[in-house]
Amino acid sequence: MSIKIKQKNFKPLIAPLFLLASGFVFGQKTVNDTVKNKTKDIEEVVVIGYGKVKKSDLTGSVSSVSAKDLAATPAMNALQALQGRAAGLNIVTAGGAPGAGANVTVRGGSSITQSSDPLYIVDGFQLDNALNVINPNDIESIDILKGASAIAIYGARGSNGIIVIKTKNGKKGRTVINYNTFMSFDMLSKKLDMVSNPEQYVKYQYELAQLQSKASQWSNVFDNGLGTDTPGFYSGAFQRIANRYGSAAAVDWQDKMLGGTGVTQSHNVNVSAGNDKTQAFISYNYNKQDGLLQNFSETRNSLRANINSELYKGVRVDFNTMFTNNSLNGGGAYSGMKKILLQPINGGTLFTTDQLFNIQTFPDFSSLDSGFDTENPYIETQASTSNKRTRTFVANAGIEFDFLKNFTWRTAGQYSWTNSKSTSFSDRNSRAYLTDPVNTGINGSISNAESFRYQITNTLNYNKTFGEKHKVNALIGNEIWYEESEGSSMRLIKFPYPNFGLDDISNATVSDKNTDRSSNSLLSYFGRVNYSYDNRYLITGTIRADGSSKFARDVRWGYFPSVAGAWRVSQESFWQDHKINNIINDFKLRIEYGVTGNNGVSNNLWRTNVLLTDYPINNTQGYPAYVTSTNWGNPTLQWEELRTTNIGVDLAFFNNRIKLTSEWYNNNVNKMLLESLLPVSTGYSRQYQNIGSMRNRGMEFTLNTVNLKSESFRWTTDLNISFNKSRVLSLEDGQLNKTFSVGGSRTGMVTYYATVGQELGDMYGYVYQGIYTTDDFIQNADGSLTLKPGVVKPSSGTPKPGDMKFAADNAAGDQFTRKMQKIGNGTPDFIGGISNNFSYKGFDLGIFMKFSVGNDIYNATKQSLSPYAMFQNVPSEFGNNYYHLIDPNTGLATTNLVRLKELNPDEGSRLWSLSNTNTANIAYPSSYYVEEGSYLRIAQITLGYSFPKDFLSKVMLTNARIYFTVNNVATITGYSGYDPEVSAASGVTVTPGYDSSTYPRSRSYVLGLNLTF
């Protein structure tokens, strides 16, 4: 359910909704009040770079999510479970399809043109896309490192933030077997309102045909081929439409294609066993998700095992291995919701409704109107299939030993291997075949990619306490990291028969083939010192040196220091002895500053590549030749640099009943890695350079409260909220902005600007001001129209009533000249999440909400649904309110102002007409398609029951819980599209809030079971 609100500004509504949702209770007296008995919470431990630290001793900015928090969200991957759970972490999914990707940024990211993905560290080793790879049931905790003190230890790889994942290990004691399973039933949560009345649809088609001089084509489909020279063809058209289609049937394409139920099932079993010396853990997980669209599915199998053992006193070894096999089906057959929404709802006299759905009608409609580009999606998803299979194997091992009482040496290594294979195949019913049966025909593609990497890390740790008050922990280490990848692909055409598909390609023709190979390495040295005096004064110093093969020899080393300090004010005697200690029992101030780097560019950009080509001599091919690439290598290219300042305050009230963490940060990126355009005189077109700078500045708040607590009832609330503002400080010399175009003319296109002095995410286009009405014109004696003085003139030609009107942008203020203006910004003012958890005896209830406020969305889906070709459907918003130019009495277009005013009552509120002028206008990026994207979503409600211990003992169980969850319960938003939580463009940092035919998000009903033996 999507609850649409009409408020232009969402912010006034959000505050009372938060208060209503959270219901914080402060100072409430209950049974066993923890303020009175002063019981202490278990000390939390945070995983940081190459070690861990008690949260009370932390000097850096870190957000943590526990296994309990993740377990509260039954999900295919940890990425879904983590959304909205941590301050400063923004996860925006690309859509609701199985296996859909997501854009993940920490504190706004740190790059304009390069990747802003954070670094993922799993059990001490880098693992790309870890939140999609690691089984959520295997995760013990996730720590998001954000401040300089936390991320500088990773140097070159830490500038976009670091997500550290600790997986579960075996425990000492008896063997424990856990079985977790859930089944989810997924349904479409919202339908877009499209024209569904056949009579209205056919009348709309008639008007469009008349204005495009295609009346005979219209007649072939909707009027049984009646000749346009037939007496009364035009004047009787509307009556014939009413007689024939007044009670005709219509195809609901959204219901047909997405109205079913997708089923997801997950099964996880893990075994933990161990004694005082050795502990082992093994886990197997199976997930299968069927999408709402046919042939869309994702299947994932994963197996993980680890063992930890103390071989001798002070000598410990560990071994961890993981294998995943993921198969994603259907992605290549889906080309956007546009294909579903624009389908004809009635086949007229050419097709029955059954034929319209079950036959590939694309050739018939496109032959009548070449602009028709929406093939039958039901047939296409069967005719065009795709599959991507990815296998990942990871193994890491380590040995550490204690010596000289205070020293620990650790050597650890990891090897990871990934192989992926992608295939696609299109038979005779596919659009690819139908549009070019001779040269393309039955076709397919195969691509293979393989990569491996290894990492070797050596660390020496020193830990000692002097005189009870002085604690020192020092770490030095070095690391070697190497990665190599290669891939190949080929496109195959002209299969003579589809029988064997890609299993027999011997008779196909290879039209394209490509190979690629690359490698890069990193050598690092690092050190860190933590000093604590009397648990009151904490200091951390870090430095790292990284050498990257991506840069030339003289500039490949980068040096990244940081320093941080913390003061636990609440440990001071003046605080301990004061009454305020009864209210604020923990008060810590933190400050940190540091430098990190970014080398997230392609390999070998420092050198000019030479390409092999063919040079004809005397009109004879086959003579090899070498030419330089269009990119000019830059031997001075070096590290992008991030300078981070963070100030934090940690507070705990009423003996930890209320915990508040607040952060202020300022991240400055210098020497950005940007692709610069070169003068033609150089002979090259582009070169990567260290130019430009940007800034991210913001605040974050995390609040945890125990609202009510008694022997049988408990209510807790967790709230996080993040504010971030970016600003482009400089670009290359003389450049004030850099543009990023997204989309296409018929799929919805907008341009984003990165402008010096402005924040990222600015959308640029033309300012829509409604339509030209009859009041804007003077009718001349010969029937022609003249625009009244003072009315904005279009960029070219003479307008007519019903034409789109854009704001003047010239100096005189009287003409639209197609000058780009700012029309919106896709970056939110703030984001966050809030969860309320209740427990009463054996019952538990969890309600989780997330929100985004202040962002715009460019609704390219709406733009792509604007009328541009015959036989396609349109949204009801347009179909019910477009400007009519056809007089039903004559069946012909009229330019008479009096008659047009009669045909279009309240014409100023109408949308544009179906004129050819508007067919071009709708392709312009326009403020009409910009909508407010703020939302408050009830993301999840879970009700569970844990069986009592006396019952469990009878059935040989130690724990049993059943639960029912509803995901995507309701969304309060002003956005008219499927979902305001969307990012269809790949670069969420620069191009946020772009929605183009995105696969809709479903509402799911989940039944789950947790058993422990």
KOLTINU-364445 format. One record per residue (C-alpha): x, y, z; residue in one letter. Coordinates in pm, whole numbers, plus 50000, padded with zeros to 5 digits. Example, Ala and Ser with C-alpha at 12.3 -4.5 7.8 and 13.67 -1.06 7.14 Angstrom:
2
512304955050780A
513674989450714S
***
This chain:
1013
500005000050000M
501335034049902S
499645063150077I
500015093649855K
500095127550022I
499535160749853K
501785182050070Q
504325199349850K
506755199050141N
507015165950323F
509045178950619K
506195192750837P
504565158550830L
507585137850922I
508195150651277A
504785141751428P
504945108051253L
508295101051421F
506915110351762L
503865088951707L
505965059851585A
508605060851854S
506685069452167G
509765074352381F
509075071352753V
511625088252976F
511905082653349G
509085056953357Q
509215036553679K
508754999353631T
509444967053810V
513184960953852N
513984996353739D
517594995653620T
518125031053746V
517735018054099K
519634985554085N
522494999953876K
523014968053677T
525614971653405K
525244961953042D
527624936952890I
530574955852743E
530164958952366E
533094950552139V
533644967351803V
535694952051521V
538144977251376I
541074974151138G
543254943951224Y
541744940851570G
538854948751799K
538244972652086V
535754977952364K
533195003652260K
533995024152569S
537615027052447D
536665036752092L
538025069751959T
536695067451603G
533265069851443S
531715035251409V
528115023051367S
527324987151458S
524614962451365V
524394929451552S
523374894851439A
520134899651633K
519284930551426D
520014912051103L
518034881651210A
514994903951257A
514824908150878T
514284875850681P
516084884050357A
517904868750062M
521054888050149N
522534910450416A
522184940850193L
518414939750228Q
518614933550601A
520974962850661L
518904990150493Q
518075018450731G
519795002051030R
522945023451062A
523575060851068A
525585073850775G
524965043050560L
522725048250257N
521595017550065I
519335023849765V
518254993449564T
517994994949187A
514534978749196G
512554949249322G
513754922349082A
515424890949218P
519134897849246G
518704935249193A
521824954949271G
522104984249508A
524085016049545N
525845017149883V
527445049050011T
528905059550345V
528545096450429R
527775105950070G
530735088649906G
533985105549812S
534155106649434S
532345122349141I
533225099348854T
534785069349028Q
533165042449239S
531855052649580S
531395017049700D
532755011350049P
535484986350123L
534174953350258Y
536334934450507I
535204899650607V
537114883550893D
540104905750818G
540154902050439F
538744921850150Q
535724906749975L
533954926649705D
530164928549720N
530284910250052A
526764919750162L
525434900949861N
527804871749896V
527744863850269I
524794844450404N
523044867050663P
522714837650901N
526514834950914D
527094870851027I
527924878051390E
528184915951355S
528634944151105I
530604975351192D
530565005450961I
533815024950999L
533355061550908K
535855083851090G
539515089251007A
540775070251311S
538865039451202A
539455040250827I
543025053550796A
544465019750895I
543185007850556Y
544735037850378G
544165036350005A
541015015850028R
539225034150307G
538135067150156S
534595055150079N
534115040750426G
534595005150542I
532074978250627I
533644952250853V
531824918950876I
532594893551145K
531214858851081T
530144833651339K
532574809051496N
532144776851681G
531534778652058K
532894758552344K
530534733252493G
528044708652355R
527244705251987T
524514729551883V
522474726251565I
520404755351437N
517824753351162Y
516304785551027N
513784786450749T
511214809850604F
508814810850314M
507754843650162S
504814851149936F
505484882249728D
502794903549567M
502744936149375L
502394964049630S
501104990849394K
499694994549044K
500045025348827L
496745039748709D
496595034848333M
493675040448094V
491565008948129S
488325017947947N
488425005647584P
486105032747454E
488235060147606Q
491375042847480Y
490155039847119V
488935075947112K
492365086747231Y
493915065446956Q
491655081846697Y
492705116846798E
496385107146795L
495995091246449A
494205121546307Q
496865145746427L
499635123446288Q
497825118245954S
497475080846020K
493705076646006A
493915046445772S
496325028746010Q
493905035146293W
491065020946085S
493024989246008N
493174981546380V
490044996646533F
487485002146251D
487654969646056N
489694986245780G
486945010645683L
488245033745412G
488885069845503T
487025080345184D
483855063745308T
481105089745362P
480805097645731G
484135081545816F
485265111446020Y
481965126446138S
480675092546252G
483905079646403A
483125087746767F
479665071646743Q
481085039946586R
483675038446866I
480965041547131A
478855014246967N
481724989846922R
483804995847234Y
481315007947493G
481214973747658S
484384958247514A
486904938847721A
490344951947813A
493634935347904V
495064945848240D
498724940948159W
499954948748509Q
497654922348651D
498524897248380K
502294901848410M
502724910548778L
499474900348944G
500604865849054G
502484855249364T
506234850849377G
507464825449629V
510744828049818T
512084800450035Q
515164799650252S
516734771150447H
519774774450668N
521364748550892V
524494753851095N
526394733051345V
528624746451622S
530864724251832A
533984728152037G
536004722152348N
538564743152533D
541124738352257K
539214736351929T
535964751051800Q
534314744251466A
531384759051277F
529754747650953I
526814763350774S
524764755850464Y
522204779450313N
519744775450027Y
517674804549894N
515284804649601K
513314835249498Q
510794835349214D
510004870049085G
506614883948997L
507534882248630L
507674847848471Q
511134832748425N
512584856848678F
514304839548968S
517404838149182E
518844806749337T
521674807849586R
523584779649755N
526334786950002S
528534765850225L
530864779450491R
533074762550744A
535684774550991N
537824760451265I
539754777451544N
542234758451752S
544884764652016E
547624740651912L
549794748452212Y
549574773952486K
549864807652317G
549784793251965V
546474795651777R
545424787351422V
542264794451230D
540914783550895F
537834796650717N
536404786650381T
533294796050186M
531714785949858F
528664802149696T
526854793649376N
524384819649257N
522134817148953S
520094846648827L
517504840948556N
515514864648340G
517374897448364G
518014900547992G
514374895047900A
513134924248105Y
513604958447951S
511554979648186G
508014985148305M
507455006947999K
507004975547790K
504184963848015I
502454996848078L
502345008647716L
500774976947577Q
497484980647386P
494574971947616I
492284962447327N
493124947146989G
490244963846809G
489014944546507T
492494930446444L
493004909446760F
490824894947030T
491924901747387T
493214865847411D
495234870147094Q
496504903847212L
498034886847515F
499144853747366N
500524864547027I
503604885046948Q
501754914846802T
504804936946767F
505264931746389P
501654941446318D
501614973246524F
505124984546431S
504374979946060S
501515004946097L
503525029446309D
507305027146310S
507385045246644G
505685015746816F
508504999847018D
506814978547284T
506864941847207E
504494918047385N
506184913347725P
504494879947794Y
505844864747473I
509184882647504E
509944868447849T
509574833747696Q
511294841147367A
514284859147519S
515924842547815T
519044849848011S
521074834948290N
524014846048497K
525774820548715R
528394832048961T
530604809649171R
532814822649446T
535324803549654F
537174819449945V
539704803950180A
541704821350445N
543954808850720A
546014824150996G
548424815351270I
549284836651569E
551434831651872F
552164850552189D
555754856852296F
557654878052545L
554444880652749K
553084911952576N
553624904852206F
551464886451954T
552524878651600W
549944869451336R
550414858250979T
547274853450770A
546494848150407G
543494846050181Q
542814832549836Y
539544840149658S
538314829349317W
535244840449125T
533894826948801N
530824839848622S
529094829848302K
526334850048139S
524194837747852T
521234850647656S
519174835347377F
516374849347159S
514204827546935D
511844835646648R
509244852446870N
511714877447010S
511884913646906R
515524909446801A
514514883246548Y
511384900946425L
513114934146361T
515964918046163D
515254881846071P
517894880745796V
521004896745945N
520354888846311T
517854860546316G
517864836946609I
520674849846826N
522434847247158G
525494856747354S
527994840447587I
530414857647817S
532794843448074N
534754861348340A
537204847848595E
539204865148863S
541354855849156F
543094874949429R
545294867949722Y
546204887350030Q
548954881350284I
548974901150605T
551584901150882N
550994919851209T
552824923851536L
550744934751833N
551994948252165Y
549624951252459N
550664962152810K
549294980153115T
551685001453321F
550855009153680G
547175000353642E
546315033253471K
548465034253160H
547375010652881K
549225008152554V
548284987952250N
550574990551947A
550294974051608L
552624972851309I
552154952750994G
552534948650624N
550234935450356E
550464922850000I
547384922749783W
547164910749423Y
544224907149184E
543994893348833E
540974890148607S
540224879848254E
537114876348044G
535824868347700S
532534873447523S
530944866747188M
527674874747019R
526154847946800L
523644853846519I
521834834846245K
521184802646431F
519414780746171P
517244764146437Y
516454772346799P
516234735946907N
519484733147102F
519924769347195G
523424777047311L
524184740247361D
525114738546992D
526684769846845I
528524752946559S
526074765446298N
525794801146427A
527774831046303T
530024849646545V
529374886946501S
531424900946787D
534104886947011K
536144903447280N
538744894047536T
540074913347831D
542734907948094R
543964930048376S
545814928548703S
546794951948983N
548604949649313S
549064968349636L
551944967649884L
551274983150224S
552924990850556Y
550935003250853F
551055010151222G
548735020851504R
549135030551870V
546285032052120N
546985048452455Y
544595050452750S
545115067653083Y
542845056653367D
540045049153119N
539565086853091R
541955099252823Y
542245079552500L
544565086452207I
544905067551879T
547545073951613G
547645056151278T
549765057250966I
549715036750649R
551805036750333A
550335021650016D
552035015149686G
549695008449393S
550504994349052S
547805016848907K
550215046148921F
553625052148769A
556695042248969R
557595077349089D
554115085549224V
552665052149325R
553185056149701W
550655073749920G
550975081050292Y
547875082750511F
548125093550876P
545395099451135S
545115109351499V
542155107451736A
541475115052099G
538645108852342A
537845121652690W
535525101452910R
534235130553112V
531965108353319S
535025090553464Q
536335122453619E
535945125853996S
534085158753966F
531475140753757W
531345109153965Q
530805128954282D
528065150954138H
524325143654123K
524475146653746I
526055112053741N
522675098153842N
521235112153520I
524125111053271I
526145080553368N
528385080453060D
529725110852875F
532525108552619K
533885134452379L
535765123552065R
537715141751794I
539695127851503E
541475138951189Y
543105118850916G
543925113250552V
542955083950332T
543355077249960G
541485064049661N
542945045749363N
539585034049227G
540375038548858V
541145014548577S
544574999048544N
547395014348337N
545895048948295L
549385062648353W
550545048648019R
549265053847664T
547965020847533N
548695008147184V
545944990046996L
546254964246718L
544224972446409T
544034963746041D
545634986545779Y
544624981045414P
547254984945144I
546174987144781N
542604979444890N
543804947045044T
542964939245405Q
545074919345647G
548054941445719Y
548484945846095P
549144980446234A
549424996146575Y
547735028446677V
547555047047006T
544295048247197S
542185079647226T
543185082747596N
546535098847665W
548385082547952G
549315104148249N
552545093548425P
551925119348700T
548515104748792L
548435097949165Q
546255091449467W
542935108949520E
543055122249874E
540375124450145L
540905145750454R
538425137550731T
537515155751050T
535045140551295N
533735152651630I
531555129251833G
529695128352161V
528545096452335D
525985099452614L
524165074452833A
521325084153066F
519685066953362F
522155038253381N
522115031953006N
518335033452968R
518915059952703I
521995060852479K
522735088952237L
525605091951992T
525985123051781S
528615129951516E
529705159851308W
532015153451017Y
533735172450740N
535205152350451N
537285170850190N
538355152649874V
541325167049686N
543205157349371K
540125139349243M
540615113848967L
538645129048681L
538635123048308E
539545155748138S
538805165647779L
541885174847577L
542355199347289P
542135183146947V
545655195946875S
547095170147118T
545945141446900G
544075126147193Y
540555131847324S
540815124147698R
543195120247987Q
542735111648352Y
544105138748578Q
544175147948946N
541865177848927I
539025191449132G
537855188549488S
534595182949674M
533275181950028R
530765161750227N
529675176550557R
526995164150789G
525675151851121M
524505118051245E
522475107751546F
521855073551695T
519415069751983L
518725037452173N
516145037152452T
514705011952692V
511245026952719N
509685000952949L
511254971853127K
509724947553374S
509974910753456E
507674900953168S
507514931152937F
510164951152752R
509934979052496W
513004993452325T
513445018852047T
516375024351812D
516535055251593L
519235066751352N
519165097951140I
521815111950905S
522245146050744F
524715150950461N
525435180150230K
527905177349945S
529565206249767R
531735207149457V
534675229749543L
536555229349212S
536885211748878L
539555214548612E
540875249248534D
538195271448382G
535445245448417Q
532415254848625L
530395223048579N
530535187348461K
527465170848309T
526145135348335F
523285125548104S
521085096648210V
518515078048002G
517345082247644G
514845102747447S
512115076347470R
513055060647803T
513155093647991G
516295114947992M
517665140748231V
521025157648279T
522775160348615Y
525225188348681Y
528205188148915A
528625225648954T
531325244049143V
529815258549459G
526745236049445Q
525845202149589E
525805170149387L
522575155849252G
521335187249072D
518915178548790M
518825201748489Y
516205205648221G
513435229348118Y
510885245348351V
507385233848254Y
504665260348291Q
501585242148170G
500165247047821I
499245274747584Y
495495281547618T
493035299847399T
493565330647617D
497145332847489D
496065338647126F
494305362446893I
492275346746611Q
492795364946287N
490145370046019A
491615342145805D
491415318046098G
495105318446178S
496375323946532L
498725350346667T
500385348547007L
499425377547233K
502135402047342P
503835392347668G
503205355047627V
506375334047629V
507405324147277K
508565288347211P
512095280247097S
510945276846736S
507795278146527G
504365291246613T
502555274846906P
498945263446915K
496515259247204P
497465227447389G
501185229747315D
503555226047610M
504775259047751K
508245262747902F
509545291848109A
511405319947936A
515165317247973D
516505345747759N
517715379347884A
514535397347777A
512385371747961G
510005366247669D
511245334447499Q
512145298647573F
515515291247410T
516205256147547R
518705267947803K
519135242248080M
517965252848426Q
517965235448762K
514725216048808I
515445194449113G
517965176349329N
517985139149401G
519975140449726T
517905138050047P
518265163150330D
518285134350575F
517675096950590I
517265071850867G
515425043351029G
513505036451347I
512635003351508S
510414995451803N
510764961351966N
508354947052221F
508534914552415S
505964899752651Y
506664865652798K
507114843552488G
505874869052236F
507934894552046D
506834922351814L
509124943251595G
508144973451387I
510784988551162F
510405020350956M
512785039550734K
512565073750582F
514095098050338S
513255135150337V
514015163750100G
514975145249781N
513475148149433D
512895119849189I
513065123348815Y
510135101548709N
511495090048374A
508875062448377T
506185089248349K
508155105848070Q
508465073247877S
504695068347908L
503965101947747S
502265097447409P
504635093847116Y
503365063946912A
500025049446811M
498455018746974F
500295024747301Q
498435031147626N
498875061547851V
498445068948223P
494945078848335S
496405111648458E
497025120248093F
494215101147924G
491575117948140N
492925153048103N
494795159047779Y
493945189147562Y
491515179747285H
492065193246934L
489595170346755I
485975181146732D
483785150146791P
481065164746568N
483325165346262T
486015140546363G
488565165946244L
490995189846409A
489785224846480T
491695257246534T
488645277946627N
489365293146967L
485725293547073V
485245256946989R
488545247047153L
487465264247472K
484195244547464E
486045211747408L
488465218647695N
486645232648000P
489065245448265D
491725243647995E
494465258948209G
494585227448424S
494835203748130R
497885185348004L
499255189747655W
497595179747332S
498555151547094L
500055174946836S
503265166146654N
504935195446829T
504325179147165N
505615145747040T
508995163047028A
508445183647344N
507845153547568I
511375141247500A
512805172247668Y
513985168448028P
511305188048210S
510345198848560S
506965182548495Y
508615148748556Y
510325159648879V
508435148749190E
509105150349560E
510625117249668G
510335119950046S
508805089850212Y
508155072650541L
507905035050498R
506665009050742I
509274985250610A
508594955450833Q
506334942151103I
507264909351270T
505284890051530L
507004859951685G
506464834451956Y
509144814652141S
507984782452298F
508484778252674P
511444758552809K
509364731452976D
507734723252643F
511064723752458L
512654699152696S
509954674052610K
510674676052238V
514474676652273M
514894713052166L
516644741652339T
514914769052140N
511954771251903A
510424802551758R
507834808251491I
507204842251337Y
505114860351080F
506524890550896T
505054915450653V
507614934650447N
506904967450269N
503714972350466V
502865008150366A
504595039150233T
503555075050297I
504805095550003T
503885121449745G
505595102149466Y
503315088749191S
505635061249067G
505875025749192Y
508385032649466D
510205063749596P
513135042649713E
514805039149378V
518065044949197S
517935032848838A
521145051048744A
524425034748841S
526055064649009G
523965073049313V
526485099549425T
526185121049113V
522895109048961T
520575100649253P
516795098549231G
516425086248873Y
513515062448815D
513185046548472S
510865016648427S
512245001148743T
511054966348839Y
508474973049114P
509074963349474R
506724936949612S
504934933349942R
505844900450103S
504194878950366Y
506704856850544V
506254826750768L
509424815650945G
510744790451194L
513904789851409N
514934757551581L
517904749651801T
518794713651890F
***
